Amino acid sequence: MEERNYPLYLYATNRLLARLNDQNPKYGEIKRELTTTRLGYQGELRSDQQISRSRLPQGNRILHDLTVRVYDEDPVQIDTLVLTPHFAYILEVKNISGKLELVQQPALLKRTTRDGKSNYFQSPFVQLNTAVNTLNFWLLAQDIDIPVIGAVFLASKYAEPHFEKKMPVHFIREIPDVLHSEITNRPKLINEATVDWIATALRNEEIPYEQFPLCNHFDLAPVDLFTDSLCRKCLGRLETSTKRIGTCLKCNNRQWIPYTETMVDYFLIFNKTATLASCSKFLNLGRSKTAKIMKSPLFKRRGNTNRTSFELNRPNMKISPDGKLMIPGERK
């Protein structure tokens, strides 16, 4: 099974919030988005544990956080895809507690908490159907005929589903039984080599959904954000009386100024590209020292000496399970 990466969007949104004044009108919206994204990731990790416990027979491939596009249609994101010689199975995981009901026109998921407050979310069943249909079209375009099925899986033990019995919904603890039942009751239609080919082709054709820079995504003015370096321990702002060491205004921790992390923030939050002069200005650092920082594998250089620009080298971005940026070559 593929290792599920810590979401770059979750990492970036957390750092965006740390750079935003809590009195900003957008603060509450972004904080709610951060909470929803974090809960979703935690739910997906729990589903991964259940898939591992399923002990599926050899010849299966499991893909995480997949983006599928058919022709010029909008890309569709799939939380987890189980590919087998028998079928393709999509798991739409929702980590939502409370009383859950479906409302129509438009189709939404209504959540009512114990204190009587109601919230509305996109219908997971609509999301599931869209993913199933998109993957079906993709497979047919490759002349591969296997059924695409799936279900919504609830990750919270405090979820109280009130759906019609015919709806494809389960708790995540049911994943092993559901997958084994489908494998047992469906014929093998393709060989293991074709399963591998499908998994590889889906990844090779993938064009990730673009959410960066976050200022554009959340319609924020860059001038409303703090540009100071952030504490590696608590994400507080660093007071930097020198160019080497800073003190966190929140936890008082003294540390080397994390220039690399700060520059990564620039590309994730403020702008996709930057000249060396822009990088130097953002870091409040001399051009020669900035140029040395920009040699990191995390950044990609484009153009010649006179027209050099930089951007984030996304394939080299690795986030640790606890949400910390892993700096290439840095000792732990």
N, C-alpha and C positions, 0 to 999 in steps of 0.2 A: 504494500500500500504506500502511495506517495505520502511524504511528510507534509502536513498542513503548515504552511508558512504563517507567521504572525502577520496580520493584515497591515500593509503599508498605510492604507487609509486610516486605520485605527491609530497607528503610531503618529501620523501627521496631524490628525484632528486633535489628539491629546496635546500636542505641542502648540497647535494653533490656539487652543483654549488658554494655555498658559501665557500666551502673548496678547491676550485680549482683556481689556478692562471689564470687570464683572458688571459694570453699569452700562455697558454697550447694549443697545437694543437687540443685537444678534446673539448675545451671550447665552441666553436661555435656550434658544433654538439649537445652537451648536452643542451645548451641554447635553441636551436630550438626544441629539444624533450620536454623540459619543457614547452615551449610556446604551442606546439601542444597538450600536455596532459592537460594543464590548459584550453585551449579553448574547448577541448572535454568534460571536466567535466562541464564547464559552459553551454554548449549545452545540456548535459544530464539533468541538473537541470531545464532548460527551458522546456524540454520535459516532465519532471515530473509535472510541473505546469499545462501543458495542459492535461495530463492524469487525474490529480485531478479535473480539470474543466469538464471532460467528464462525471462525475457522473455515472459511470458504475453500472448496477444492481448488487445486492448481488450475491455471488457465484463465484466471480472472484478473482484471485490472481495475484499480480504484483511483479516480481522479478527483482532486479537490479544487474548488474555486475556479471553475472552468467558464470561459466566455465563448459562446457559440454564435456565429453569424451566418445567415443564409442569404446569399445574393446581397442586395443593398438594404436589407431589413435592419432594424435596430438590433444591437447585440443582446443576447440573453445570457444571464448569469446562472450557473448551476452550482449549488453548494457542494454536492457530492454526487458523483456518477459511478455506479458499479457496472462494469462491463463484463459480461460472461458469454460463453458460447450459446447460452440459452436465450438471453435477453439483455437489454440495457435498462438499468433501474436508477431512477432519479430520486434522491432524498431531499426534500424541502424541509429544512429543520427550522423550527420556531421555538425560541426560548422565552415564552410569554406565560405569565401566571394569571390567575383570576378566572372568572367565568367567561368562556369564549363562545361567541355566537356569530353567525353569518347574517349580514343584512344585504338587501338587494337594491339595485338601481340608485347608485352604482354598487357593485359587489365589494363589500368591505368586511373586515373582521372586527367585531366589536368586543372589547375587553372591559369587563366590569370588575373593579377591585372590591375588596371586602368592605371598604368604607363607602361604597356606592358610586365612586367616580368612574366615568366611562371614557375610553379612548378608542380611536378607530385607526386601523392599519390596512394596508393593501391586503386583499384576500390571498392567502397562501395557495388556495386551490386554483385561482386564476394564474398565479405565478407558476404553479406546477404544470398546468395545462399548456401554458405558453412554452415552457421548457420542453415538455414532451413533444409538442407539435414541431418545434424548431429542430430538435434532434432527429425526429422522424424524417423531416424533409432532407436534412443533411445526409442521413444514411441512404435514403432513396437516391439522392444525387450521386452517391458512390456505388450504386447498384448493390447495396447490402440490405437484405431483407430479414431483419430480426425485430421482434416487438420492443417498443419502448414503453415502459410502464413506470410507476412511481407512486409515492404517497407523501403526505405531510406527516412529520414526526415531531411530537411535542417534547421539548427537553426539560421543561420545568415540572417538578413533582407537584407543584401547586396549581397546575393548569386544570380547569374544570370544563372540558369540552361539552358543548350542547349542540352537536351537529346531527344531521340526518344520518341514519345507520349506513346508508349507501356510500357516504363520503369516505375516500381513502385516507384515513388518519389513524395514527397509532402513537403510543408513547415510545420513546427511544429504547426503552428496555426490551421492546418487542422486535427490534431489528434482527437479531439472530434467527428467531422463529420465522419472521416474514421472508427473509432471504432464502432460508433453507426450504420453506414451503414452495416458493416460486421455482427454485432449481429442481426440486423433486418432481413437480407437476408439469414442467415444460420441457419439450424435446430440445436436444442440442442441434443447432442450426448452422453454426459456423465453427471453424477450428481455432485453436489457440493462436496460430499465426495471424489470423484475421483480427482477432481481439487485440493483439499487440499493434497491428497496423492501424486500427481505428483509434486507439489511444494516442499513438504517435502523431497521426494525421491531425487529430483534434488539437493537440498542443502546438503543432507546427503552424497551423492556420490561425491560431488564436491572436486576436487583436484585443488586448485588455481594455475594459471600459475606462475611459480617461476622466479622472476627477481632479487632476492637478493642473495648475496651482489652486490651492483651496480658496484663495481670495476670490477667484472667479466663480468657483463652485458655490460659495456661500454669499456671493455678491457683497464682499467686504472691501472697504477702501484700505489699501496698504498703510496709509498714514494713521489709521486707527490702531495699529498693532505695535507692540514693543519690539524693538530690534536687538535688544541686549542678548548676550549669550545666556543660556539657561543652565541651571544647576543639574549636574548629572544625577544627583541623588533625589531631588524633590521637584525639579522643574521651576524652582524659584528663579527670579532674575539675579544675575551676578553683578555686583559692584566691582568695577575693574579699574583700580587706581594705577595699575601697571599693565603692560601688554602681555604679561605671562600668567599672573595669578589673580583670581577673583574670589570674592566672598559672597556667598548666597545671602540675599536680604531676607530670606524666609527661614532657613535652617542654620545659618551662620557657618556652613561648611566652606572651608578654604580649599581651592582646587586649581589645577591648571585650566586655563580658559579653553573650553572645547570648541575651537574654531571650526573643526571639520563638521561637527554636528550642526553648528550654527549655519554653515554654508549649505548643508543639506536642507535645513529648514527654508533657506531662501528659495531653493528650487521647488520644494514641495508646497510652499505657502504663497510666495510672492510672485515669482516669475519663472518661466520654463528655461530661459537662457539668460546669460549675463556675460558682459565683457570683463576683462581683467580689472579695468577701472571700476566697474560696478561692484565687483566682488570686494575689491580693496576698500571702497567706500562703505559697503555694508558691514564689513568686519572691523572697520576703523583701524586698519593695519596697512603698513607700507606695501608697495607693489611687489617688491622682491620676496617678502615673507608670504604674501598672499599667493604669489606664483608657486611657491613651494607647497603650500597647502593644496592648491588645485591640481597637483600631480598625483593626488590620491586616486586609487582605482575606482573610487566612488563617483568621480567626475570624468566626463568625456570632453575632450578638446576638439573643436572644429575650426577649420580655416587655417590660413597661413599667419605669419608673424604679424602682419599689419591688420589683419581682420580676424583675429582669434576670438572665438566665443566659447563658452562652457555650458554644459548641461549635465543633468544627473545621469549617471550610468546605471540605469535601473537594474539590469541583470546582476550587478555586483552588490546590490542592496540586500543585506541580511539583517533581520530583526530577531533578537533572542526571544525565547518563550515568555520572558518577563517584560518584553516591550522595550528593550534597549537596543540602540543601533550598534552593530558590531563593526568596529573600525578595522579594516584589513591591516595586518602587521602589528596591531597593538597588543601588548601583553596584558593578560588578565590578572 
